[in-house]
Amino acid sequence: MMRSGIAELPLHTGHLPSWLASRMKRLAKIVLKILVDEYGTKGTLERFADPVWFQAFNNLIGMDWDSSGSTTVTTGIVKEALNELNLGIKVAGGKGKVSRKTPDELKVIAEKFDLPWEEYVKRSRLVAKVDSVALQTGYQLYHHTFFLDEEGNWAVVQQGMNPEEKLARRYHWFNAEELLNPHRGVAGIKRDFALNTVDRDSKEIQKAIIEIAQEGKKVAREVETIKAMKKGYMVFYKPRDVDVPKVIKRYESLGKIELNVKALEFARELAVEDYESLLLIKGLGPGTLRALALVAELIYDVKPSWRDPVTHPIDPFKFAYAVGGKDRVPFRIEKGTYDDLIEFLMRLEETKNREILKRVKRITERWKFPEEEKTPTF
């Protein structure tokens, strides 16, 4: 069941100070060891695939609660920590140019774990295509991290940015086996609508898009027909009470409606029969999918979902009270206090005495933070 999370993730500039990064990594290592010991590698990946847990972990190690960096910094810290530990989990990818190294890094990791690397490289590409093409909300992916354990379980944490609003959105995946409602969670600000061709009720639109894509150059003529409809020069094949300009405007609000005819011709040559294979075709981008979905809706009367998968459950802000926040919300991080926490947890880890942590959990789980202390960071 998908669990989506509340997260306000505005674009923040600046950098992480080295004194904090080193402490974050030390604390992350301790938490990761405890997680794997308590829940195994699979259970650990499931937690990183939970947007609420992920946000809580971010707050726990001292990163800003409301920053796009809560994704990029946290996954970077975890990647470094796991590279230095032998816990049976590794991470590929990262932010910007580093994300493009994901296939090469995944190959090394999979071979180390004696797993079929091609399968995970393909899965990585598909997950990125879903959140940049199949689900469109005005966000452009710029961060992609792929978690893989020695048992073959995988998770993905990736993030997109809306360049106009300067807001980020984080996508979480775990062992997804199909492309209907595939996310374990989506964290961000909920939009009024989203072109969602992987919604739980999207089999019909997926089938229609595949069939239309295989018509190749004919689709280009149908797109031109739709543009003429917008101007009022032509009528529907089947007259319906539809506000054509309004429908087209909704698609155009996500970007240009344009076709990569070569990609469609390639789809026809391959005789693509499933949505996964269609998405993986090189050159099939957001504009082409918007055009195919628009043709399906206006000419063939097959509507896509416009449901945004983001929801707003538990607020994990209270975990920021563990050591404070990088930008002093809810309070300034004290190096000495941070170091004391690390030393205390290290002693517990050495003795495997975690009963005290369970007692603390029982004491704090119902505590509610003062709402007035949850202020934006900069």
LINRAGI-V311328 format. One record per pair of residues at least 4 apart in sequence whose ideal C-beta (glycine too) atoms are under 7 Angstrom apart, sorted by sequence separation. I is the first residue (numbers start at 1). J is the second residue. D is the distance in whole Angstrom. If there is no record, write none. Layout:
I|J|D  I|J|D
This chain:
16|20|6  17|21|7  18|22|6  19|23|7  20|24|6  21|25|7  22|26|7  23|27|6  24|28|6  25|29|6  27|31|6  28|32|6  29|33|6  30|34|7  31|35|6  32|36|6  33|37|6  34|38|6  35|39|6  36|40|7  39|43|3  40|44|7  41|45|6  42|46|6  43|47|7  44|48|7  45|49|6  46|50|7  50|54|6  51|55|6  52|56|6  53|57|6  54|58|6  55|59|6  56|60|6  57|61|7  63|67|7  68|72|7  69|73|4  70|74|6  71|75|6  72|76|6  73|77|6  74|78|6  75|79|6  76|80|7  77|81|6  78|82|6  79|83|6  80|84|7  81|85|6  94|98|3  95|99|6  101|105|5  102|106|6  103|107|6  104|108|7  105|109|6  106|110|6  107|111|6  108|112|6  109|113|6  117|121|6  118|122|6  119|123|6  120|124|6  121|125|7  122|126|6  123|127|6  124|128|7  125|129|6  126|130|6  127|131|7  128|132|6  129|133|5  130|134|4  131|135|6  149|153|5  162|166|7  178|182|7  198|202|6  202|206|6  203|207|6  204|208|6  205|209|6  206|210|7  207|211|6  208|212|6  209|213|6  210|214|7  215|219|5  218|222|7  219|223|6  220|224|7  221|225|6  222|226|7  223|227|7  224|228|7  225|229|7  226|230|7  235|239|6  236|240|6  243|247|6  244|248|6  245|249|6  246|250|7  248|252|6  249|253|6  260|264|7  261|265|6  262|266|6  263|267|7  264|268|7  265|269|6  266|270|6  275|279|6  276|280|7  284|288|5  286|290|6  287|291|7  288|292|6  289|293|6  290|294|6  291|295|6  292|296|6  293|297|6  294|298|6  295|299|5  296|300|5  325|329|5  328|332|4  334|338|7  335|339|6  336|340|6  337|341|7  338|342|7  339|343|6  340|344|6  341|345|6  342|346|6  343|347|7  344|348|7  345|349|6  346|350|6  347|351|7  354|358|6  355|359|6  356|360|6  357|361|6  358|362|7  359|363|7  360|364|6  361|365|6  369|373|6  16|21|5  36|41|6  39|44|6  58|63|5  64|69|6  65|70|7  82|87|6  93|98|6  94|99|6  110|115|4  115|120|7  129|134|7  130|135|6  162|167|5  197|202|5  228|233|4  229|234|5  242|247|6  252|257|6  259|264|7  267|272|5  272|277|5  279|284|7  284|289|7  297|302|6  320|325|5  325|330|6  333|338|6  348|353|6  369|374|7  47|53|5  48|54|6  59|65|5  63|69|6  64|70|6  93|99|5  110|116|7  111|117|6  148|154|5  176|182|4  196|202|7  228|234|4  251|257|6  272|278|5  278|284|7  296|302|4  297|303|5  324|330|7  348|354|6  63|70|5  82|89|5  110|117|4  147|154|6  161|168|5  212|219|6  297|304|7  324|331|5  326|333|7  36|44|5  82|90|6  93|101|7  146|154|7  147|155|4  160|168|7  197|205|6  324|332|6  325|333|7  348|356|7  35|44|4  82|91|6  93|102|4  132|141|5  159|168|5  160|169|5  173|182|7  197|206|6  225|234|6  321|330|6  324|333|4  348|357|7  63|73|5  92|102|5  107|117|4  110|120|5  131|141|6  146|156|5  159|169|7  173|183|6  174|184|4  320|330|6  323|333|6  324|334|7  63|74|6  106|117|6  145|156|7  159|170|5  172|183|6  173|184|6  267|278|6  293|304|5  35|47|7  58|70|4  79|91|4  93|105|7  145|157|5  171|183|6  172|184|5  197|209|7  78|91|6  92|105|4  128|141|6  145|158|7  157|170|7  158|171|5  172|185|4  92|106|4  106|120|5  107|121|7  144|158|4  230|244|6  267|281|6  323|337|7  55|70|7  79|94|7  106|121|5  143|158|6  157|172|6  171|186|6  229|244|5  230|245|5  266|281|6  323|338|5  58|74|5  61|77|7  75|91|7  128|144|6  143|159|4  182|198|6  57|74|7  92|109|6  141|158|6  142|159|7  156|173|4  169|186|7  170|187|4  181|198|7  76|94|6  103|121|5  106|124|6  142|160|7  155|173|6  170|188|6  180|198|6  181|199|7  230|248|5  263|281|5  323|341|6  75|94|7  90|109|4  141|160|5  142|161|6  155|174|5  169|188|3  179|198|5  181|200|4  263|282|7  140|160|6  168|188|7  180|200|6  263|283|4  103|124|7  139|160|3  140|161|6  154|175|6  262|283|6  263|284|4  102|124|5  124|146|5  139|161|6  153|175|6  167|189|6  180|202|6  226|248|7  72|95|5  139|162|5  140|163|7  180|203|7  260|283|5  138|162|5  260|284|6  260|285|7  263|288|6  131|158|6  120|148|6  260|288|5  127|156|5  131|160|7  258|287|4  259|288|5  128|158|7  139|169|5  257|287|6  258|288|7  123|154|7  127|158|7  255|286|6  256|287|5  137|169|7  255|287|6  259|291|5  28|61|6  257|290|5  258|291|7  27|61|5  120|154|6  223|257|7  257|291|5  113|148|7  255|290|7  223|259|6  254|290|6  24|61|5  113|150|4  115|152|5  257|294|6  24|62|6  110|148|7  109|148|5  220|259|5  251|290|5  106|146|6  131|171|5  219|259|6  220|261|6  20|62|6  102|144|6  106|148|7  251|294|5  330|373|5  7|51|7  45|89|7  99|143|6  102|146|6  217|261|6  44|89|6  99|144|4  219|264|6  5|51|3  41|87|7  96|142|6  127|173|6  248|294|7  329|375|6  3|50|6  4|51|6  5|52|4  41|88|5  95|142|7  3|51|7  7|55|6  41|89|5  95|143|5  216|264|5  321|369|7  329|377|5  3|52|7  28|77|5  32|81|6  94|143|7  130|179|7  216|265|5  318|367|7  5|55|6  28|78|6  32|82|7  247|297|7  327|377|4  36|87|5  93|144|5  94|145|6  213|264|5  247|298|6  318|369|5  327|378|6  12|64|7  25|77|5  29|81|5  93|145|4  130|182|7  216|268|5  317|369|6  325|377|6  24|77|5  28|81|4  32|85|7  93|146|5  214|267|6  33|87|7  91|145|6  92|146|5  137|191|5  213|267|5  214|268|5  244|298|7  12|67|4  25|80|6  32|87|6  91|146|7  10|66|7  12|68|6  25|81|5  29|85|6  91|147|5  9|66|7  10|67|7  11|68|5  12|69|5  16|73|6  137|194|4  193|250|7  317|374|5  8|66|5  9|67|7  10|68|7  89|147|6  90|148|6  136|194|6  214|272|7  9|68|5  135|194|6  136|195|4  195|254|6  89|149|5  9|70|7  88|149|5  135|196|5  88|150|4  210|272|6  237|299|6  134|197|5  135|198|6  210|273|7  238|301|7  134|198|5  210|275|6  213|278|6  79|145|7  130|198|6  210|278|6  223|291|5  226|294|6  206|275|4  226|295|7  229|298|7  75|145|4  72|143|5  71|143|6  223|295|6  226|298|6  219|292|7  222|295|5  219|295|6  222|299|6  213|292|6  212|292|5  75|157|6  209|292|5  212|295|6  209|293|6  212|296|6  71|157|7  72|159|7  209|296|6  71|159|4  205|293|7  208|296|4  68|159|7  205|296|6  208|300|6  68|161|7  208|302|4  195|290|7  179|275|6  197|293|7  71|168|7  179|276|6  205|302|6  195|293|6  204|302|6  205|303|7  48|147|6  71|170|5  205|304|4  68|168|4  45|147|5  202|304|7  54|157|7  202|305|6  45|149|6  201|305|6  49|155|4  199|305|4  42|149|7  48|155|5  197|304|6  41|149|4  45|153|5  196|304|7  199|307|6  41|150|7  42|151|6  48|157|6  195|304|6  196|305|4  41|151|6  45|155|4  196|306|7  42|153|5  195|306|7  196|307|6  41|153|7  194|306|6  193|306|4  194|307|7  196|309|7  194|308|4  193|308|7  138|254|6  191|308|5  54|172|7  136|254|5  190|308|5  51|170|6  190|310|4  51|172|5  50|172|7  188|310|5  190|312|7  49|172|5  186|309|5  49|173|6  186|310|5  49|174|4  183|309|6  46|174|6  45|174|6  55|187|7  50|184|7  51|185|4  49|184|4  50|185|6  51|186|7  49|185|7  51|187|4  134|279|6  133|279|6  130|279|7  11|161|7  126|276|6  129|279|4  136|286|6  129|280|6  133|284|7  133|285|6  126|279|6  133|286|5  126|280|6  132|286|6  136|290|7  11|166|4  125|280|6  134|289|7  10|166|6  133|289|5  10|167|6  11|168|7  9|167|6  9|168|4  9|169|7  9|170|7  7|170|6  137|308|6  2|181|6  9|188|6  5|185|6  7|187|4  2|183|5  3|184|7  4|185|5  7|188|6  8|189|7  2|184|6  3|185|5  4|186|5  5|187|4  2|185|6  4|187|7  65|317|6  65|320|5  59|316|6  59|317|7  60|319|5  56|316|4  59|319|4  65|325|6  52|313|7  55|316|5  59|320|4  62|323|5  64|325|6  52|314|5  60|322|5  62|324|6  64|326|5  56|319|4  62|325|6  63|326|6  64|327|5  52|316|5  62|326|6  65|329|7  62|333|5  4|309|6  4|310|5  6|312|4  20|326|6  2|309|7  4|311|4  6|313|7  5|313|7  6|315|6  66|376|6  67|377|6  66|377|6  30|342|7  20|333|7  64|377|4  23|338|5  27|342|6  30|345|5  34|349|7  19|335|7  26|342|5  30|346|6  33|349|6  23|342|7  30|349|6  34|354|7
